């Protein structure tokens, strides 16, 4: 009964908003509809409408997948101080962080779906139903960790939010074990994703033990960047308030993580360029081009420039404490890591091919449209969850007993 009231009240809250709110929802729905239309075209014509080929079989979709897995993992940066160390200030926003994790995992899974030529065969990676090939297949592990992480975050969010809706304080004994599991699970989802790349010995650019730590570091840079931007938007558009210390903590984590990311990139560049062998061909193509071909050069140099400017801002305390400069650094970090981890890592791993051939790749309009549709879907999911969280935390959405005067049993 109480669950039904919560669901109905949440739905009513979602249909209540200003013109700006409905304009935002309408904008996302338009992007989503256009993406669905492009996906229908892709389903009818096949992956020939994308820029991918037999030689470059992972492109814009898998690039976004790798990035959003990191965004999902970064939510643990709020979960640990909130639930493990009982930081009251972080608890004010931890539900928003978990909402972002849920949206990011869904986005990551959707990018895998649209990358499949036969998406109806996705059931093959479901345990006990399809040909799961567990534990040999890295894809099987990735399916498990992503699905598990989604369920863990959804369970914690629903439990805490439901009790807040009733004006009650969650019992730590009931969710503490789940939170501890979530901590390690967050690291595992991006580690397993890194293993999907590094376990390919024929792709020299990926076949390095440094890829796992590099993925984690970049996730802990781009994730806090997006969280800070999101919290800033929520603070400016709603009455929801939280402590500035939350922003300070996230900014400090982002600074250190971005420094580590750039250090790892520098180590890779030194290793590949100092005594260049065949394993350095992909890096050379990425940064300098090969035989006059270099579609990815603008991408990686733009990413490197954005990350360097961002880390310079973050390392100066006076600029990092200035919200305008901090937001600038967050935007640069977000898009810099998005390029560096996606188009700057996934695609050049296939170039040159194992036979030494250079087949270039650029995303087509169809791919970009589908990707924007998936981004819109993720933002729509987060908007729905965040609006519910804010309404509950502000007390605007709370349980009203339908029979407040009914006699109690003796």
DOTOR-82598 format. One record per residue: residue in three letters; x, y, z negated of N, C-alpha, C in turn. Coordinates in steps of 0.2 Angstrom, whole numbers, padded with zeros to 4 digits, always signed. Atoms other than C-alpha are relative to their C-alpha. Layout:
DOTOR-82598
AlaXYZXYZXYZ;...
//
This chain:
DOTOR-82598
Unk+0004-0006+0000+0000+0000+0000+0004+0006+0000;Unk-0005-0006+0000+0014+0012-0005+0004+0001+0006;Unk-0004-0001-0006+0024+0008+0010-0004+0003+0006;Unk+0005-0002-0005+0009+0011+0021-0001+0008+0000;Unk+0001-0007+0002+0007+0028+0013+0006+0004+0003;Unk-0006-0003-0002+0025+0032+0016+0001+0001+0008;Unk-0001+0000-0007+0025+0027+0034-0005+0006+0003;Unk+0005-0004-0003+0009+0037+0038+0002+0008-0002;Unk-0003-0007+0002+0016+0053+0028+0006+0002+0005;Unk-0006-0002-0004+0032+0052+0038-0002+0001+0007;Unk+0002-0002-0007+0023+0051+0055-0004+0007+0000;Unk+0003-0007+0000+0012+0066+0050+0006+0006-0001;Unk-0005-0005+0001+0028+0075+0045+0004+0001+0007;Unk-0003+0000-0006+0036+0071+0062-0004+0004+0005;Unk+0004-0003-0005+0021+0079+0071-0001+0007-0003;Unk+0000-0007+0002+0023+0095+0061+0006+0004+0001;Unk-0006-0004-0001+0035+0108+0066-0001+0007+0004;Unk+0000-0006-0003+0039+0125+0074+0001-0001+0007;Unk-0001+0001-0007+0040+0129+0092+0007-0002+0002;Unk-0007+0002-0001+0059+0128+0091+0001-0008+0000;Unk-0001+0007+0001+0057+0110+0085-0003-0004+0006;Unk+0003+0003-0006+0045+0105+0099+0003+0001+0006;Unk-0004-0001-0006+0056+0113+0112+0006-0005+0000;Unk-0005+0005+0001+0070+0102+0105-0002-0007+0002;Unk+0002+0006-0002+0060+0087+0106-0002-0001+0007;Unk+0002+0000-0007+0053+0091+0123+0007-0001+0005;Unk-0006+0000-0003+0071+0094+0129+0003-0007+0000;Unk-0003+0007+0000+0077+0077+0123-0004-0005+0004;Unk+0004+0005-0003+0062+0068+0130+0001+0001+0008;Unk-0001-0001-0008+0065+0076+0148+0007-0004+0001;Unk-0007+0003-0002+0084+0070+0147-0001-0008+0000;Unk+0001+0007+0001+0078+0053+0141-0004-0003+0006;Unk+0004+0002-0006+0065+0052+0155+0004-0001+0006;Unk-0005-0001-0006+0078+0057+0168+0005-0006+0000;Unk-0005+0005+0001+0090+0044+0161-0004-0007+0002;Unk+0004+0006-0002+0076+0030+0162-0001-0001+0007;Unk+0001+0000-0007+0073+0035+0180+0006-0002+0004;Unk-0006+0002-0003+0091+0033+0184+0002-0007-0001;Unk-0001+0007+0002+0092+0017+0175-0004-0005+0005;Unk+0005+0004-0005+0077+0010+0186+0004+0000+0007;Unk-0003+0000-0006+0087+0015+0201+0006-0005+0000;Unk-0005+0004+0000+0102+0006+0195-0002-0007+0000;Unk+0003+0007+0000+0092-0010+0191-0002-0002+0007;Unk+0002+0002-0007+0085-0009+0209+0006-0001+0004;Unk-0005+0000-0005+0101-0006+0218+0006-0004-0003;Unk-0005+0003+0003+0113-0014+0206+0006+0005-0002;Unk-0006-0005+0002+0130-0007+0199+0004+0003+0005;Unk-0004-0003-0005+0135-0002+0216-0002+0008+0000;Unk+0001-0007+0000+0127+0015+0212+0004+0004-0005;Unk-0005-0002+0005+0140+0017+0198+0007+0001+0004;Unk-0007-0001-0003+0159+0022+0201+0004-0006-0001;Unk-0004+0005+0001+0164+0005+0195+0001-0005+0006;Unk-0001+0004-0005+0171-0009+0205+0003-0007-0003;Unk-0003+0007+0002+0179-0027+0204+0006+0002-0004;Unk-0006-0002+0003+0195-0018+0200-0001+0004-0007;Unk+0002-0004+0006+0188-0006+0187-0007-0001-0002;Unk+0007+0003+0002+0174-0015+0179-0003+0003-0007;Unk+0002-0004+0006+0173-0004+0163+0001+0007+0002;Unk+0000-0007-0001+0169+0014+0165-0003+0005-0005;Unk+0003-0005+0004+0159+0028+0158-0004-0003-0006;Unk+0004+0003+0005+0147+0017+0149+0004-0003-0006;Unk-0004+0003+0005+0160+0007+0139+0004+0005-0003;Unk-0004-0005+0003+0170+0023+0136-0005+0003-0006;Unk+0004-0003+0005+0155+0030+0127-0002-0005-0006;Unk+0001+0006+0005+0152+0013+0118+0005+0001-0005;Unk-0005+0000+0004+0169+0014+0111+0000+0006-0005;Unk+0000-0006+0004+0167+0032+0105-0005+0000-0005;Unk+0006-0001+0005+0150+0030+0096+0001-0006-0005;Unk-0002+0005+0005+0156+0014+0087+0004+0004-0006;Unk-0004-0004+0005+0168+0026+0079-0004+0005-0004;Unk+0004-0005+0003+0155+0039+0075-0004-0004-0005;Unk+0004+0004+0005+0145+0025+0066+0004-0002-0006;Unk-0005+0002+0006+0160+0019+0056+0001+0006-0005;Unk-0002-0006+0004+0163+0037+0050-0005+0002-0006;Unk+0005-0001+0005+0147+0037+0040+0003-0002-0007;Unk-0003+0003+0006+0157+0027+0027+0003+0006-0004;Unk-0003-0005+0004+0166+0043+0022-0004+0004-0004;Unk+0005-0002+0005+0150+0049+0014-0002-0005-0005;Unk+0002+0005+0004+0145+0033+0007+0004-0002-0006;Unk-0005+0002+0005+0161+0029-0003-0001+0005-0006;Unk+0000-0005+0006+0161+0046-0013-0007+0000-0003;Unk+0007-0001+0003+0142+0046-0015-0002-0006-0005;Unk+0002+0006+0004+0139+0028-0021+0005-0003-0004;Unk-0006+0003+0004+0156+0022-0027+0002+0004-0006;Unk-0002-0005+0005+0162+0038-0036-0005+0004-0003;Unk+0006-0004+0003+0145+0045-0040+0001+0007+0001;Unk-0001-0007-0001+0149+0062-0032-0007+0003+0001;Unk+0007-0003+0000+0133+0072-0035-0001+0004+0007;Unk+0001-0004-0006+0137+0084-0021+0000-0004+0007;Unk+0000+0004-0006+0140+0071-0008-0006-0004+0001;Unk+0007+0003+0000+0124+0062-0013-0005+0004+0003;Unk+0005-0004-0003+0115+0077-0007-0001-0001+0008;Unk+0000+0001-0007+0119+0073+0011+0002-0007+0003;Unk-0002+0007-0002+0123+0054+0011-0005-0003+0004;Unk+0006+0003-0004+0106+0050+0018+0000+0002+0007;Unk+0000-0003-0007+0109+0061+0033+0006-0004+0004;Unk-0005+0004-0003+0126+0052+0036-0002-0007+0002;Unk+0003+0007-0001+0117+0035+0035-0004+0000+0006;Unk+0005-0001-0006+0104+0042+0048+0005+0000+0006;Unk-0004-0001-0006+0118+0047+0059+0004-0007+0002;Unk-0003+0007-0002+0126+0029+0058-0005-0004+0003;Unk+0005+0004-0004+0110+0021+0063-0001+0002+0007;Unk+0001-0002-0007+0108+0032+0078+0006-0001+0004;Unk-0006+0001-0004+0126+0030+0083+0000-0008+0002;Unk+0000+0007-0001+0125+0011+0082-0005-0002+0006;Unk+0005+0001-0006+0109+0011+0093+0002+0002+0006;Unk-0002-0003-0006+0117+0022+0105+0006-0004+0003;Unk-0006+0004-0002+0133+0011+0106-0003-0007+0003;Unk+0003+0006-0003+0122-0005+0109-0004+0002+0006;Unk+0003-0002-0007+0112+0004+0123+0005+0001+0005;Unk-0005+0000-0005+0128+0008+0132+0002-0007+0002;Unk-0002+0007-0002+0132-0010+0132-0005-0003+0004;Unk+0005+0002-0004+0115-0014+0138+0000+0002+0008;Unk+0000-0003-0007+0116-0002+0153+0006-0002+0004;Unk-0006+0002-0004+0133-0009+0158-0001-0007+0002;Unk+0001+0007-0003+0126-0026+0161-0003+0000+0006;Unk+0003+0001-0006+0122-0031+0178-0007-0004-0001;Unk+0006+0004+0002+0109-0043+0171-0002+0000-0007;Unk+0001-0001+0007+0103-0036+0155-0005-0005-0004;Unk+0004+0005+0003+0090-0049+0152+0004-0006-0003;Unk-0004+0005+0003+0104-0061+0148+0004+0002-0006;Unk-0003-0003+0006+0109-0051+0133-0002-0005-0006;Unk+0002+0005+0005+0100-0065+0123+0006-0005-0001;Unk-0006+0005+0000+0116-0076+0126+0004+0002-0006;Unk-0005-0002+0006+0125-0066+0112-0004+0000-0006;Unk+0004+0001+0006+0111-0069+0099+0002-0006-0003;Unk-0002+0007+0004+0117-0082+0086-0006-0005+0000;Unk+0004+0006+0000+0108-0099+0087-0005+0000+0005;Unk+0005+0000-0005+0098-0094+0102+0004+0000+0007;Unk-0004+0001-0006+0111-0091+0116+0006-0004+0000;Unk-0007+0003+0000+0128-0097+0121+0005+0004-0003;Unk-0003-0006+0004+0136-0087+0107+0008-0001+0000;Unk-0008+0001+0000+0154-0095+0108+0003+0003-0006;Unk-0003-0002+0006+0157-0091+0090+0004-0006-0003;Unk-0003-0006+0002+0170-0089+0083+0005+0002+0006;Unk-0005-0001-0005+0181-0089+0099-0001+0007+0004;Unk+0002-0006-0004+0172-0074+0108+0001+0006-0004;Unk+0000-0006+0004+0177-0057+0102-0007+0004+0001;Unk+0007-0003-0001+0160-0051+0110-0005-0002-0006;Unk+0005+0003+0005+0151-0063+0098+0002+0004-0007;Unk-0002-0003+0006+0161-0055+0083-0003+0007+0000;Unk+0003-0007+0000+0156-0037+0089-0007+0000+0000;Unk+0007+0000+0000+0138-0042+0091-0002-0001-0008;Unk+0002+0001+0007+0138-0048+0073+0001+0006-0005;Unk-0002-0006+0004+0147-0033+0065-0004+0006+0001;Unk+0004-0006-0001+0137-0020+0074-0007-0001-0002;Unk+0007+0002+0003+0120-0029+0070+0000+0001-0007;Unk+0000+0000+0008+0125-0031+0052+0001+0007-0002;Unk-0001-0007+0003+0131-0013+0050-0007+0004+0001;Unk+0007-0003-0001+0114-0007+0057-0004-0002-0005;Unk+0005+0003+0005+0104-0018+0045+0002+0003-0007;Unk-0002-0002+0007+0115-0013+0030-0002+0008-0001;Unk+0002-0007+0000+0113+0006+0034-0007+0001-0001;Unk+0007-0001+0000+0095+0004+0037-0003-0002-0006;Unk+0002+0003+0007+0092-0006+0021+0001+0005-0005;Unk-0002-0005+0006+0101+0007+0010-0004+0006+0001;Unk+0003-0006-0002+0093+0022+0019-0008-0001-0002;Unk+0007+0001+0002+0075+0014+0017-0001+0000-0007;Unk+0001+0001+0007+0077+0009-0001+0001+0007-0004;Unk-0001-0007+0004+0084+0026-0007-0005+0005+0002;Unk+0005-0005-0002+0072+0036+0003-0006-0001-0002;Unk+0007+0002+0002+0057+0026-0002-0001+0002-0007;Unk+0001-0002+0007+0061+0029-0020+0000+0007-0002;Unk+0000-0007+0000+0065+0047-0018-0007+0003+0002;Unk+0007-0002-0002+0048+0048-0010-0005-0001-0006;Unk+0004+0001+0006+0040+0041-0026+0003+0004-0006;Unk-0003-0004+0005+0051+0053-0036+0004-0004-0005;Unk-0004+0005+0004+0061+0039-0043+0008+0000+0001;Unk-0007+0000-0001+0080+0037-0045+0002-0007+0001;Unk-0002+0007-0002+0087+0022-0036+0005-0004-0006;Unk-0004+0004+0005+0095+0008-0047+0006-0002+0003;Unk-0006+0001-0004+0113+0007-0043+0002-0008+0000;Unk-0001+0007+0000+0113-0012-0048-0003-0003+0006;Unk+0003+0003-0006+0102-0015-0033+0003+0001+0006;Unk-0003-0001-0006+0111-0007-0020+0008+0001+0000;Unk-0007-0001+0000+0129-0006-0026+0004-0006+0004;Unk-0003+0005-0003+0134-0023-0019-0001+0001+0008;Unk+0001-0002-0007+0126-0018-0002+0005+0005+0002;Unk-0005-0006-0002+0137-0002-0002+0007-0002+0001;Unk-0007+0002+0000+0153-0011-0006+0001-0004+0007;Unk+0000+0004-0006+0149-0023+0009+0000+0005+0006;Unk+0000-0005-0005+0145-0008+0020+0007+0003+0001;Unk-0006-0003-0001+0162+0000+0016+0005-0004+0004;Unk-0005+0004-0004+0172-0015+0023-0003-0001+0007;Unk+0003+0002-0007+0159-0018+0037+0002+0006+0004;Unk-0001-0006-0004+0162+0000+0043+0007+0000+0003;Unk-0006+0000-0003+0180-0003+0045+0000-0006+0006;Unk+0000+0006-0005+0177-0020+0054-0003+0002+0006;Unk+0004-0001-0006+0165-0013+0067+0005+0003+0005;Unk-0005-0003-0004+0179-0002+0074+0006-0004+0001;Unk-0006+0005-0001+0193-0015+0071-0002-0005+0006;Unk+0002+0005-0005+0183-0028+0081+0000+0003+0007;Unk+0000-0003-0007+0180-0016+0095+0007+0001+0003;Unk-0007-0001-0003+0199-0012+0096+0002-0007+0002;Unk-0002+0007-0001+0202-0031+0096-0003-0002+0007;Unk+0002+0002-0007+0191-0032+0112+0004+0003+0005;Unk-0004-0003-0005+0203-0021+0121+0007-0003-0001;Unk-0007+0003+0001+0220-0027+0113+0001-0007+0001;Unk+0000+0007-0001+0216-0045+0115+0001-0002+0008;Unk-0001+0001-0007+0219-0043+0134+0007+0001+0002;Unk-0007+0000-0002+0237-0047+0138+0002+0003+0007;Unk-0001-0002-0007+0235-0043+0156-0001+0008+0001;Unk+0001-0007+0000+0231-0025+0152+0005+0003-0005;Unk-0005-0002+0005+0247-0018+0145-0001+0006-0004;Unk+0002-0006+0004+0240-0001+0140-0004-0002-0006;Unk+0004+0002+0006+0228-0010+0128+0004-0005-0005;Unk-0003+0006+0004+0239-0024+0122+0005+0002-0004;Unk-0005-0002+0005+0247-0016+0107-0004+0000-0007;Unk+0003+0001+0006+0244-0019+0089-0001+0007-0004;Unk+0002-0006+0003+0243+0000+0086-0007+0003+0002;Unk+0007-0002-0002+0226+0001+0094-0005+0000-0005;Unk+0005+0000+0005+0216-0004+0079+0001+0006-0005;Unk-0001-0006+0004+0224+0009+0067-0002+0007+0004;Unk+0002-0006-0003+0222+0022+0081-0007+0001+0001;Unk+0007+0000+0000+0204+0018+0083-0003+0003-0006;Unk+0002-0002+0006+0201+0020+0065+0001+0008-0002;Unk-0001-0007+0001+0210+0037+0064-0004+0004+0004;Unk+0004-0004-0004+0201+0044+0078-0007+0000-0002;Unk+0006+0000+0003+0185+0039+0071-0001+0004-0006;Unk+0001-0004+0006+0188+0047+0055+0002+0008+0001;Unk+0000-0007-0002+0192+0063+0065-0006+0003+0003;Unk+0005-0002-0004+0178+0064+0077-0007-0001-0004;Unk+0006+0001+0004+0165+0057+0064-0002+0006-0004;Unk+0001-0006+0004+0167+0071+0051-0001+0006+0004;Unk+0001-0006-0004+0168+0084+0065-0008+0000+0002;Unk+0007+0000-0002+0150+0079+0071-0004+0001-0006;Unk+0004+0000+0006+0144+0077+0053+0000+0008-0002;Unk+0000-0007+0002+0150+0095+0049-0004+0004+0004;Unk+0004-0004-0005+0142+0102+0065-0007-0001-0002;Unk+0007+0002+0001+0126+0093+0061-0003+0003-0007;Unk+0002-0003+0006+0125+0099+0043+0000+0007+0000;Unk+0001-0008-0001+0128+0117+0048-0006+0001+0004;Unk+0006-0002-0003+0114+0116+0060-0006-0001-0004;Unk+0006+0002+0005+0102+0108+0047+0000+0006-0005;Unk+0000-0006+0005+0108+0122+0034-0003+0006+0003;Unk+0002-0007-0003+0104+0136+0047-0007-0001+0002;Unk+0007+0001-0003+0087+0129+0053-0005-0002-0005;Unk+0004+0003+0005+0080+0122+0037+0001+0003-0007;Unk-0001-0002+0007+0078+0126+0018+0005-0005-0004;Unk-0004+0005+0004+0089+0111+0014+0007+0003-0001;Unk-0007-0002+0002+0105+0116+0004+0004-0005-0003;Unk-0005+0004+0003+0120+0107-0001+0007+0003-0002;Unk-0006-0004+0002+0137+0111-0009+0005+0000+0005;Unk-0005-0001-0005+0151+0118+0001+0006-0005-0001;Unk-0006+0005+0001+0163+0105-0007-0001-0006+0005;Unk+0001+0006-0005+0155+0092+0005+0004+0002+0007;Unk-0003-0002-0006+0161+0102+0020+0007+0000-0001;Unk-0007-0001+0001+0178+0105+0012+0003-0007+0000;Unk-0002+0007+0000+0180+0086+0009+0001-0003+0007;Unk+0000+0002-0007+0175+0082+0027+0006+0003+0004;Unk-0005-0003-0004+0186+0095+0034+0007-0002-0001;Unk-0006+0002+0002+0201+0089+0024+0002-0007+0003;Unk+0000+0007-0003+0198+0071+0030+0002+0000+0007;Unk+0000-0001-0007+0196+0077+0048+0007+0002+0002;Unk-0007-0002-0001+0213+0086+0047+0005-0005+0000;Unk-0005+0006+0001+0223+0071+0041-0001-0005+0005;Unk+0002+0005-0005+0214+0059+0053+0002+0002+0007;Unk-0002-0002-0007+0217+0070+0068+0008+0001+0000;Unk-0008+0000+0000+0236+0072+0063+0002-0007+0002;Unk-0002+0007-0001+0237+0053+0062-0001-0002+0007;Unk+0002+0002-0007+0228+0051+0079+0005+0003+0005;Unk-0005-0003-0005+0240+0063+0088+0007-0003-0001;Unk-0006+0003+0001+0255+0055+0080+0000-0007+0003;Unk+0000+0006-0003+0249+0038+0086+0000+0001+0008;Unk-0001-0001-0008+0247+0045+0104+0007+0002+0001;Unk-0007-0001-0002+0264+0052+0103+0005-0006+0000;Unk-0004+0007+0000+0271+0035+0098-0001-0004+0006;Unk+0001+0004-0007+0263+0027+0113+0003+0004+0005;Unk-0003-0004-0005+0269+0041+0124+0008-0002+0000;Unk-0007+0001+0000+0287+0039+0118+0002-0008+0002;Unk-0001+0007-0001+0286+0020+0119+0000-0002+0008;Unk+0001+0001-0007+0280+0020+0137+0004+0004+0005;Unk-0004-0004-0004+0290+0034+0144+0008+0000-0001;Unk-0007-0001+0001+0307+0033+0136+0004-0006+0004;Unk-0003+0005-0005+0312+0016+0144-0006-0003+0004;Unk+0006+0001-0003+0298+0015+0156+0001-0007+0004;Unk+0001+0007-0004+0293-0003+0163-0006+0000+0003;Unk+0007+0001-0003+0278-0010+0171-0005+0002-0004;Unk+0005-0001+0005+0269-0008+0155-0002+0007+0000;Unk+0001-0007+0000+0270+0011+0157-0003+0003+0006;Unk+0003-0002-0006+0262+0012+0174-0007+0003-0002;Unk+0007-0003+0002+0244+0015+0166+0001+0007-0003;Unk-0001-0006+0004+0251+0029+0155+0002+0005+0005;Unk-0002-0005-0005+0260+0037+0170-0006+0002+0005;Unk+0006-0002-0004+0244+0036+0181-0004+0005-0004;Unk+0005-0004+0003+0234+0044+0167+0003+0007-0001;Unk-0003-0007+0001+0246+0059+0163+0003+0003+0006;Unk-0003-0003-0005+0255+0061+0179-0003-0002+0007;Unk+0003+0002-0007+0246+0052+0193+0005-0005+0003;Unk-0004+0005-0004+0253+0038+0205-0001+0001+0007;Unk+0001-0001-0007+0256+0041+0223-0005+0005+0002;Unk+0005-0006-0001+0246+0057+0223-0007-0001-0002;Unk+0007+0001+0002+0231+0049+0215+0000+0001-0008;Unk+0000-0002+0008+0226+0055+0197-0006+0003-0002;Unk+0006-0003+0001+0208+0058+0195-0001+0001-0008;Unk+0001-0001+0007+0210+0056+0176+0005+0005-0003;Unk-0005-0005+0003+0224+0069+0174-0004+0006-0004;Unk+0003-0005+0004+0212+0083+0170-0004-0002-0006;Unk+0004+0002+0006+0202+0073+0158+0005+0000-0006;Unk-0004+0001+0006+0217+0068+0147+0004+0006-0002;Unk-0003-0006+0002+0226+0085+0148-0005+0004-0004;Unk+0005-0004+0003+0210+0093+0143-0001-0002-0008;Unk+0001+0003+0007+0208+0081+0128+0006+0002-0004;Unk-0006-0002+0004+0226+0084+0122+0000+0007-0002;Unk+0000-0007+0002+0224+0102+0123-0005+0002-0005;Unk+0005-0001+0005+0208+0102+0113+0002-0003-0007;Unk-0002+0003+0006+0215+0091+0100+0006+0004-0003;Unk-0005-0004+0003+0231+0101+0098-0002+0007-0003;Unk+0003-0006+0003+0221+0117+0096-0004-0001-0006;Unk+0004+0002+0006+0209+0109+0084+0005-0001-0006;Unk-0004+0002+0006+0223+0102+0073+0004+0006-0002;Unk-0003-0006+0002+0232+0119+0073-0005+0004-0004;Unk+0005-0003+0004+0216+0127+0067-0001-0003-0007;Unk+0002+0004+0006+0213+0114+0054+0006+0000-0005;Unk-0006+0000+0004+0231+0115+0047+0001+0007-0004;Unk+0000-0006+0003+0229+0133+0043-0006+0001-0005;Unk+0006+0000+0005+0219+0134+0026-0005+0006+0001;Unk+0004-0006+0000+0213+0152+0029-0005-0001+0006;Unk+0004+0002-0005+0206+0146+0046-0005-0005-0001;Unk+0004+0006+0001+0199+0130+0040-0006+0002-0005;Unk+0005-0002+0005+0189+0139+0026-0005+0005+0004;Unk+0005-0005-0004+0181+0151+0039-0004-0005+0004;Unk+0004+0005-0003+0166+0142+0045+0000+0001+0008;Unk+0000+0000-0007+0167+0149+0063+0006-0003+0003;Unk-0006+0003-0002+0184+0143+0065+0000-0008-0001;Unk+0001+0007+0002+0180+0126+0057-0005-0003+0005;Unk+0005+0002-0005+0165+0124+0069+0003-0001+0007;Unk-0003+0000-0007+0176+0128+0084+0005-0006+0000;Unk-0005+0006+0000+0189+0115+0078-0004-0007+0000;Unk+0004+0006+0000+0175+0102+0075-0002-0001+0008;Unk+0002+0001-0007+0168+0105+0093+0006-0003+0004;Unk-0006+0002-0003+0186+0103+0100+0002-0007-0001;Unk-0002+0006+0002+0190+0088+0090-0005-0005+0003;Unk+0005+0005-0003+0173+0079+0095+0001-0001+0007;Unk+0000+0002-0007+0175+0081+0113+0007-0002+0002;Unk-0007+0002-0001+0194+0079+0113+0001-0008-0001;Unk+0000+0007+0002+0192+0062+0104-0004-0004+0005;Unk+0004+0003-0005+0178+0058+0116+0003-0002+0006;Unk-0004+0001-0006+0189+0060+0131+0006-0005-0001;Unk-0007+0004+0002+0205+0052+0123-0002-0007-0001;Unk+0002+0007+0001+0196+0037+0117-0004-0004+0006;Unk+0004+0002-0005+0185+0035+0132+0003+0000+0007;Unk-0003+0000-0007+0190+0040+0149+0008+0000+0000;Unk-0007+0000+0000+0208+0042+0143+0003-0007-0003;Unk-0002+0006+0003+0209+0024+0136-0003-0006+0004;Unk+0003+0005-0003+0196+0013+0144+0002-0001+0007;Unk-0001+0000-0007+0198+0017+0162+0007-0001+0002;Unk-0007+0002-0002+0217+0018+0164+0002-0006-0002;Unk-0002+0007+0002+0218+0001+0156+0000-0004+0006;Unk+0001+0004-0006+0212-0006+0173+0005+0003+0006;Unk-0004-0003-0006+0224+0006+0184+0007+0000-0002;Unk+0001+0004-0006+0235+0000+0192-0003-0007-0002;Unk+0003+0007+0002+0227-0018+0193+0006-0004-0001;Unk-0005+0005+0001+0237-0033+0189+0005-0002+0006;Unk-0004+0001-0006+0243-0034+0207+0003+0007+0002;Unk-0003-0006-0002+0249-0016+0207-0004+0005+0004;Unk+0004-0005-0005+0235-0008+0217-0003+0005-0005;Unk+0003-0006+0003+0228+0009+0212-0007+0001+0003;Unk+0007-0002-0002+0209+0010+0213-0003+0005-0005;Unk+0002-0005+0005+0203+0026+0205-0008+0000-0001;Unk+0006+0000+0002+0187+0029+0196-0003+0007-0002;Unk+0003-0006+0002+0175+0043+0193-0007-0001-0001;Unk+0007+0002+0001+0158+0042+0185-0005+0004+0005;Unk+0005-0003-0005+0143+0045+0197-0005+0004-0003;Unk+0006-0004+0003+0128+0056+0195-0005-0005-0004;Unk+0005+0005+0003+0118+0040+0191+0003-0002-0007;Unk-0003+0002+0006+0130+0035+0177-0001+0006-0005;Unk+0001-0006+0004+0130+0053+0170-0007+0001-0003;Unk+0007-0001+0002+0111+0054+0170-0002-0005-0005;Unk+0001+0005+0005+0110+0037+0161+0003+0001-0007;Unk-0004-0001+0006+0123+0042+0148-0004+0006-0004;Unk+0003-0006+0003+0114+0059+0145-0007-0003-0003;Unk+0006+0003+0002+0098+0049+0143+0001-0004-0007;Unk-0002+0003+0006+0106+0038+0130+0002+0004-0006;Unk-0001-0006+0005+0113+0053+0121-0006+0003-0003;Unk+0006-0003+0003+0096+0060+0120-0004-0004-0004;Unk+0003+0005+0005+0089+0044+0113+0003+0000-0007;Unk-0004+0000+0007+0102+0044+0099-0002+0007-0004;Unk+0002-0007+0004+0098+0063+0095-0007+0000-0002;Unk+0007+0001+0002+0080+0059+0095-0001-0004-0006;Unk+0000+0004+0006+0082+0045+0083+0003+0003-0006;Unk-0003-0004+0005+0093+0056+0072-0005+0005-0002;Unk+0004-0005+0001+0081+0070+0073-0006-0003-0004;Unk+0006+0003+0004+0066+0059+0067+0003-0002-0007;Unk-0003+0003+0006+0077+0051+0053+0001+0007-0005;Unk-0002-0006+0003+0084+0068+0048-0006+0004-0003;Unk+0006-0004+0002+0067+0077+0047-0003-0003-0005;Unk+0003+0004+0006+0060+0063+0036+0004+0001-0006;Unk-0004-0001+0005+0075+0064+0025+0000+0007-0003;Unk+0000-0007+0003+0075+0083+0023-0007+0001-0003;Unk+0007-0001+0003+0056+0083+0020-0001-0004-0007;Unk+0000+0003+0006+0058+0070+0006+0004+0003-0005;Unk-0005-0003+0005+0073+0078-0002-0002+0007-0002;Unk+0003-0006+0002+0064+0095-0002-0006+0000-0004;Unk+0006+0001+0003+0049+0087-0010-0006+0002+0004;Unk+0006-0002-0005+0038+0092+0005-0004-0007+0001;Unk+0003+0007-0002+0035+0073+0008+0001-0004-0006;Unk-0001+0004+0006+0031+0064-0008-0007-0004-0001;Unk+0005+0004+0001+0019+0051-0014-0006+0003-0003;Unk+0006-0003+0003+0001+0057-0018-0004-0006-0002;Unk+0005+0006+0002-0009+0044-0028-0007+0001+0002;Unk+0007-0001-0002-0026+0042-0019-0005+0000-0005;Unk+0005+0000+0005-0034+0038-0035+0003+0002-0007;Unk-0003-0003+0006-0026+0049-0049-0004-0001-0006;Unk+0004+0000+0006-0040+0047-0061-0003-0007-0001;Unk+0002+0006+0001-0043+0029-0060+0002-0003-0007;Unk-0002+0002+0006-0044+0021-0077+0005-0006+0000;Unk-0005+0005+0001-0029+0011-0083-0003-0006-0004;Unk+0002+0006+0003-0031-0007-0088+0003+0000-0007;Unk-0002+0000+0007-0030-0010-0107+0005-0006-0001;
//
